[in-house]
Structures are given as C-alpha cells and as structure tokens.
Amino acid sequence: MNIFKEQKDNLSAQIKISIDEPDYQERVKKELNKLRGKAQMPGFRQGHVPFSLIQKMYGHAVLLDEINKILQESIEKFLKEEKINLLGSPFPAADSPMLDFENDKQFDFTFNVILAPEINLDFLKTLPTTYYKIIATDDIIDEQIDALRHRFGTSEEVFDSVKVHDYLYCNCQSLENKDIQSQTYFFVDEKINPWATSFIKHNVNETVEIDIDKFFDGDVEKASKTLNLPEENKSHATGLFAFTIKKINRRKQAELNEDFYKKSYPDKDITTEKELRTAIAEAHSEMCDETVRAWFFNNTFDPIIEAANLQYDDAMLRQYMYHQKQSKHEKQKQTEEASPVSDEEFERVKKGTSWQLIQQKLADTYKITVEQDEIKQAAKEQISRYFGINLRQAELQLGEYMTNMVDNVLKDENQVQDLYIRVMDEKITEILKENTKITIKEITWDEFREAIETKALPAPTAQKKTRRSTASKKKTDSSEEITFPEETKPKEKACKGEKVD
C-alpha cells in the first residue's frame, strides 16, 4: 500500500492512497471463512459450504467492507504520523479514478482535505471591547427591601377592606348549579391572579360575582383548582360563581432589625440598614452580571472573527459542504440531488467554523477545562436562580431538596451538556475580558438595556457556543475534527461509511 499527500497550498491538500492485492487479500479470506463457518444452506452441513460458493455470494461485499476499513485505518494513521491538522474529515475528490472491483486488483483513491488555518491570538491585545457593570438605583434597593420585609414578615387577620397583596378565604357557589360549592383561598395580585383585583375595597361577608369563563378563558382545569372543586365537580368550573369573603389575611412587614438582616442575608454579617443596602446593591449587580456576560460573549463574536481573518480554500470548503449534504441525502435514501450550497449558507458555516477554531485555540492556549465539580456548581446556581435567591440562601433554605434536584439534573445528559457549555462560555468570557483592550462602564440596568438596543451587533446566525467536541476536548490525534454547525457536521472518522463502488 502506498499513501502520500499532495499539498496545493497552506489551505488544502489531497491524500492519495493505492491499495494492492496483498493489502486486502488475507483480510478478505479471513472474513469469508468466518461467514463460511456460520453459513447454513440446503444440502450442506453448517460450516461445510464450499468456499467458492461463499466467495461468489459474499466476496464483493466483503471486499468493499475491507477496503473501507483499510482506508479508514491508513488515513487515520497517516494523519497522526504526519501531524496534519485538518477541518472536518477527508472526502473523495471529484477527479478520483474510476474503480472496477470485478476485474482490478489494485485500487487508487484520492481524497481532499481542508487544512486548519493557523491562528495567532495577538490581535486580542488591541481589540476594543466594552463591559458594563450594573449599579443599583435607590429605587431598586428600596423595592428589594420592601420585598424582603414582606417575605419575612408575619401574617395577621384584618377586618378592613381588601387591599392588594391580601390573602382571601372565601366560600364559593355556582350561580347556575346550587349544588356546586367549595371553600378556597387566593392571593390578591394583578400579576398572579388578575381576576382577584375585583375583590379590592370589599369587606368580610360581602359577595363578589366572578365570570369564570371570562377570567379563565375556558381553562376548566385551572378554574377548578382555583375554586378548589373536588375532582367529580371539575367540569362545573364554568359560568358565574359567587365568592363570599370569610376572612382577610394581610402580611405585616418585618421590622428593620438584627433578626431581619440575618434572615435576609444569612451568609453576611449585616447589622445596619446601610450595610443591608450595600449587600442588596452587590446582589443586584451580581444577578445582572449574568446577562451582561452573555451579551459581552455574544457581541465579541463578530469583531473577533473579523480581526482574526482566518483564511480558507473557499472552493474546497464548498465542495465539502455539498459532499456532506449529499451524504445526508443518501443516508435518508433520498433520490434527488442535494441542493447547491448557497452563498448565505456558505458564509454562515465559514463564520461558525472560524469561531469554533478560535475557541479551540483559546482553550488550548489558556488551558481551559471544565471539571465535574464545576458542572455540579453550575447546576446549583441554575436552581437558585430559578427560585430567585442567591446560592447560599438556596442551600440553606432548600437543604436536601436542593441536593435531590442537583442529582436529577446531573442524570440528564442534555442538561449536563448545557451546563458544560455555560461553564465553558463563562471561562472564555473571562479570558476575553482579561486579554482584550477592555473598557468597564458603570451604568444602571435601564441604561444598559438602552445601550445594548442601540449598540449591540446583529445577532449572528452561526453556532457560537463552545462545544465539548471542539474547544474543550483534549486532542487525541492530529485528525481531530472540527464540528461544523448544523447540517454540515462531518462524519466521525475519515472514510467511515463511504461508498467506494
């Protein structure tokens, strides 16, 4: 067997392989003997079918299979030994010689390879970027203090008229069916229960009629739960219902004292309102920073690609993309030809490929890795955000429930992958913050929203996320492939599954 590379330039090359009869003869014979040992045919005992008959029946298919195996093994070995860094995987060249497997003994193959461009990260030092630090306004701090005082306050029965944020206990009765009755309670809040605002300014023992169909949009399931109807009466959660107020409970806000400070921020030593306001401002900035980091990560995408200016053999990259589309058609047993690669599609894939290569270079240069403990920590942070509290509070308040939720998240492969990407993106964000010509600007949340609406770059359509198979994955050999976005993802290994007949 003979294999060598013909390099066109620094962007692409061809690999030519010549496979002779001695390279495959014994392998084919061995596989045919295995088939012979298992073959069962009328007139012959198992394992005693004539070899010539087995060869006639299966010889062609076995030859193709062994040739494919030799191609895969030899290309992988060659790429590793020659330390060739390529994009995707080798694919058959359009000018490959015709093969006659019935008569020829020697088979020649030509494969195109796209070489990965060299990347120099020095451009990052002069790349201008902006990072926003969100500061809390007095209004935001006051609002958060009110929310905390409400959360840690006490509930007491009142005897004046209903106000927003009261809890009402009512007797309910259908005006269309007197037998449909229940007792229920609910929170008076326009966002949570818009219909409940009808009770504002009413007193105990007063009755309010509610059109269930109007307020619940025909959602019988939701209406029956609100009315607290038994299962057998669920279908009657329609029409007009009379709600008679029996009890009004109201939250009494907690006093600003040491006990309140401890409950609000158990992980901090807060003894004054000034210290509380500082803690709230820090928490607000920290919470907003997740959005800021995501915006920063996404909006350095285009400037970095433009500054890196990676070069490709565009013609061969188009051929590769079309080859992948055609292979997908064949796998799906579609008879029509794949559609040509459009300019828009081509630019999208090229941009996504550049970003993945840059991420991989960043990961290699700065030795970025993601450990299992970091994924677990990310799961905890995600859960705490879901409950709207910081991580320390979540661990204290949720306890074993938090542990169980984390365990369930880590059992879901898709969620683990999402968390992995989140952690990797955060690490790359830090690298970009530390290594670009960055300007930090302190602004309020409203100012930030206004800034990104006017200054944000158009959202790119190419894949931007760090993937386990690219930037974060340790290289095992020089044929490690770059994961192309969307439908252009290459096959796992060179020549695997290629048809050669």
N, C-alpha and C positions, 0 to 999 in steps of 0.2 A: 504494500500500500504506500502511496506517495501523497503527501499533503504539504501545501505551501501557500503563502499569502502574496498576492499582488496588490501593492498599495498604490491607489490612484493619487492620493494627496493625504493631508492630515485629517481629512474629514470622512473618508470612506475607503474601503478596500474590498478585494474579492479573495475568497478562500477556495482553492481548487483541490479536489480530492480524487485520486484514482484508486479504485478498489479492484484488486486482481483476484483470480480464482482461488489461490492459496489462502487469501484472507478470509474467505467465507465458506470454503468447501467443507471443512471439518465441522464447522458450526451447523451448517445446513444438515449434514449427515446425522449429527447427534440429535437434532430436533426431530428429524424424520424417524429415527429409531425410537424416540420417546413416543411418538404418535403410533408407531407400529405396535409397541407394547400395550397400548390401550385400545387399539382398533378392534372392533367386533363386526365381522362381515359374514354373511351366509356362506357356508361351505368351508370356513376356516376357523380353527380354534383361536381364542384370544391370544395375541402375541405372535401368531404364525402366518399372518397375512404377508404375502410376498412383498419384499422391499420395493420392487419395481412398480407394484400396484400403488403402494403408499406414495411413492415418488411421483407417479403420474397424477394422483389425486390431489396431493398437497404440496408438491415440490415448488410450484410457482409462488404460492402464498408464503411458504416458509422462507424462500429466497428473499422476497421483498421485505419480510419482517427482519431477517438477519442483516440485510443491507442497511435498513433503517437504524438498527441497533449499532452497527459498526460506525455509521455516520455520526450518530449522537455521541458515542464514546470517543471517537477520534477527534471530533471538533472540540468537545469539552477539554480533552487532554491538551490539544494544540493551543487553545486559547489560554489555558492555565500556564503552560510552559513558556509561551511567548509573551505572557503578561499583556494581553490585548484587552484594553478597556473599551467595551462597546455599548451601544444603546440597543435595547431590545434583544433580539436573537437573530442569528443568520437566517436568510431566506433565499430561496432559489433565484438565481439570476435569470433574466429574460433570455439571455443568449446561451443558456445551458444546453449542452449537446443532447440530441435525442437518444433514448436508451431502448435497446432491444433485448429484453430479458429472456426471450426464447432462444436466441442464437448467440448473443455476445457472452464473452467470459470476463471481459474487463469493462468496468463501468466508471465513467468520469462525471464528476459533479462540480458545479460552480455555484458558490453562494456569495451573496452580497452581505457586507457587514457595514454598519454605520458606526464610526468611531466617536467615542465620547469626547467632546471638546475639553481643552484644558481650561481650568478656572483659576483666576487669580483674585483673591478677595481684597486686595489692597484698595480697590475703589471704595470700599465701605468707609474708610477713614475720612473721605471728603464728601460723602453722601449726606446732604442736609435732610434732617428729619425733625419732626415736632412731636413732643409727647406732652399730653395735658394732665395736670394734677388737679383733681376736682376738690374744691373747697366748699364747706357747708355754710350756707347763709344763716342768719339768726332765725329766720322764719322756719327753715328746715329743722334746726336744732329745737326750737320751741315745739314744733309739731311732733317731733320724736319724743320729747319729754312728756307731752300730753298723752301720747300713745303708751308710753311706759307706765305712767301713773294710772292710766285706765287698766292696763294689763294686770298690774299688781295691786289694784285697788280691791275694795270689798263690795259685795252685792247686798242691797237692802231693799225692803219693800217700801214703796212710796204711795201716797194717796192723792197726789195732784194729777193733772192731766198728762197724757202720754207725750214723751219727747223722743227725739232721735237718739238711738243707741239704748233705748229701754228694752227689757225683756218682758214680753206679754204672755200671760197664761189665759187661755180663752176656752169657752165651751162653743162648739160648732154644731150647726144643724142645717141640713139641706132644706131649702125652701120649696123644693119640688118633691121631696120624699121625706116626710117627718120621721121616718124610722132610721134615717141615716144621721147619726150623731157621733160626736167624738170630743175629746179634750186634747188640746195641743198647746205648744208654746213656740215662740219665734222671736227673732231679733229685729228691731225696727231700724233698718238701714237701707238707704236708697240703692246702694250698690249690690248688697247681698239679696235683699227682698224688696224690690221696687214697690210691690203691691202693699207692703206693710206701712208705707207712709200714709195710707188712708186713715190710720188709727191715731195719727198725731192730733193732739188737743182734745181727744176723747178721754172719758173718765171711767173708773171702775163701775161695772154693771151696765154700762152703755153698750149698745149693739151696733155693729157696722156690717153692712151687706157688701159682700165681695163677689164679683162676677168671675168665677173660676176659669171659665173658657177664655175670657178676655185677658186675664193676667198671666195665665199659664200656657197660652197658645195651643190648647188642646192636648198638652202633655199630661195625660191621666196619671202616669207613673209618678211624676214629680208632684203633681197636685195631691195625690193620695198620701204621699209621705208628709207633705206639709200639713195636711188635715189630720194626720195620724190615724187614718182609717184602717180597720183590720183588712186582711187580705181578701176576705169574701165580699167586702164592700168597695173594693178598689175601683171598680168600673163606674161607681156612682160619684166619682170626684169630678163632677161637671155641673154647670149651671150656677145658680145663685146660692150662696151659703151665708148664714147669719153668724157672726162672731160676737159673742158676749164676753167683754173683758172681765175677768175674775180677779186678776192680780197683776200689779205692775212692779217689776224689779228694776232697780237702777244701780249702775256701778258708781261707787264713791271713789274718787281718785285718791291714790296713795299720797301720803304726806312726803315732802322732800326731807327725808331723814336718813340716818345711817342704815337702817334696815332696808329702805327703798334702794339706796345706792348699791348695797350688797346684792340685792335680788336683780337689779338691772345689769350690773357688770360684776359677776361673782369672781372673775379672774383678775380684777383690778382693785387696788386699794383706794377707793374714792370716798372722801369724807365731806366734800363741799359741792355746791351746785356748779361752781366754776370748773372743778375737776370733772364733773359729770358732763358739762357742755364740751369740754375738750375731748373726752372719750367718745362722745357722740359724733363730733366733727371728724375724728380719726376713723371711726367705724364707717361713716358716710363716704369718706374718701376711699377707704379700702374697698367698700362694696362697689362704688362706681368704677374703681380701677379695673375690674374685670372687663367691663365694656370698653374702657379706654384701651386696654391692652389688645383686645380683639380688633378694635378699629385700627390701632397702630400696626398690628401684624398684617392685616389685610391691605392697608394702604401704603405699605412699603413694598408691596408685591411688584407693581409695575415699574416704579423707579429703580429697583434693584435689577430687574430683568433688563431694563434699558441700559443701565450703567455697566452691567456685566457683558452685554453684547456678545453672547455666545454664538459661534458660527457652526453651521450645519451644511451638509451636502443636501440641499433642498430637493433636488431631483430624486435622489435615492430615498430620502425620507418619505416623499410622496409615494414612491413605489412600495415602500414597506407598509405604509398605512393602507394602501389599496390591497396589498397581499393579505393583511390581517382581516380586512373586511370580506375579501373573497373566501378566506379560510372559514370565517364565521358562517358565511352562506353555505359552504359545503357541509359543515357540521350540522347545520339546521336543515340540510337536504333541500335547499332552495335551488331551483334550476336556473333562475335568471342570474345574469352577471351582477356583481356588486356595483353600486353607483360610484361614479368617479369621485375623487376627493376634492371637495370644494375649497376655494381659497379661504373661506371663513373657518372651515373645519381644520384646514392645514395650519393656519395661524394659531388657532386655539390649542391644538396639540403641541405645536412648537413652543408656545408660551408655557404651557403646563410642564413640558419636558425640561425647559430651562429652569423653572422654579424648583423642580424636584432635584435636578443636578446641583443647584446652588445649595439647597437644603442638605443634601448629602455631603457636600463639601464643608458646610458649616458644622455638621455633626462630626465629620472626621477630624477637622481642624481643631475644634474645641472639645472633642471627646465627649459629645453629648450622648448620654444613655438614659434610659428610663427603667427604674427598678420596680419590683413588685410592691414594695412598701409605698412608693410614690403613687402608684395607681390606687392603692388602698386609701391613701390620704386624700387623693382627688375624689374618691367615692364619698368619703365623709364630708368633704367640703360641698359637694353637689347636693347631698342630702340636707345639710344645714341651710344651704341657700333655698332649698325647696320650702323649708319651714320658716324662712325669713329671719333666722337668727345666726349669730356667729358660731364658729365651730366649737369653741369652748362651752358656750351655752347649750348647744345641741348635745354634746357628750354628757353634760351634767343632767339635762332635763330628760333626754331620751334613754340614756343608760343602755340596758340590754337590747332595747328596741332598735337603737342605732346600730349595735353590733349585728343584729339579725338582718337589718336592711342592707348593710355593707356586704355581708356574706351572700345575700341574694343577688346583689349587683355583680359581684365577682364571679358568679356562676354563669352569667350571661355573656357569651363571647362578644356579641355586638357592643354591649355597654362597656366591656373591658377595652375593646378597640377604640371606642370613642374617648374613653378616659385616657388611654395611652396617647392618642392624638392631642388631646387637650394639654397633657403634661409636656409633650414634646414641643408643641407650639409655644407654650409659656417659656420654655428654656431657650428656644430660638429667639423669642421676643427679647429676652434679657440680653442675649448675645448682640442683637441688633441695637439695643439701647446703649450698650457699653462700647460698641465699635463703630457707630456712625457719628456724624457731626450733629449731635442732637441738641435741641433747644427745649427746655422744660418751661411750660407756661401754666400758671395757676389761674383757673377760671371756675366759675360756678357751673352746675350741671346744665342750667338753661343756656348759658353761654357756650358750653361745649356742644350742645345739640345744634345751636345756630351755626357754630364753626364748622361742624362736620357736614352740615347741609350745603354750605357754600364752598367748602374747600376739599371735601372728600373726592377722591378719584372715582371714576365709574367702576362699579363692581366688576371685577374680572370674571370671565366665564370659565377659565381653565381651572384645573384642580390645584388648590393651594395648600391643602392640608398635608402635614408630614405623614408619611405612611410607613408602617412597620417594614415594608419590603424595600424602602429606599433609604432615606436619610438616616434612619435609626438602626438599620440592620447591619450587623457586622459582615464584612465581606468574607466570603469563603474561598472565592477564586476570582480570576480576572474576567470570567464570563458572567459575573453577577449582572443581572439585567435591571434596567431602569423601568419602573412600572409606568406605562403610558396611560394617560387618562382615558376614561370612558371606553368606547368600543375599540380603541386601538391597542388595548393591552396585549402584549406579546405572549407567546406560548412559554411554558415553564422552562424548557430547555431546547437547545438548538436541534432542529430536525425532528423533535418528538411529534409523531403523528403525521409527518409529511408524507404525501403520496409521491412515489418515485417512478411509478409506471406510466 
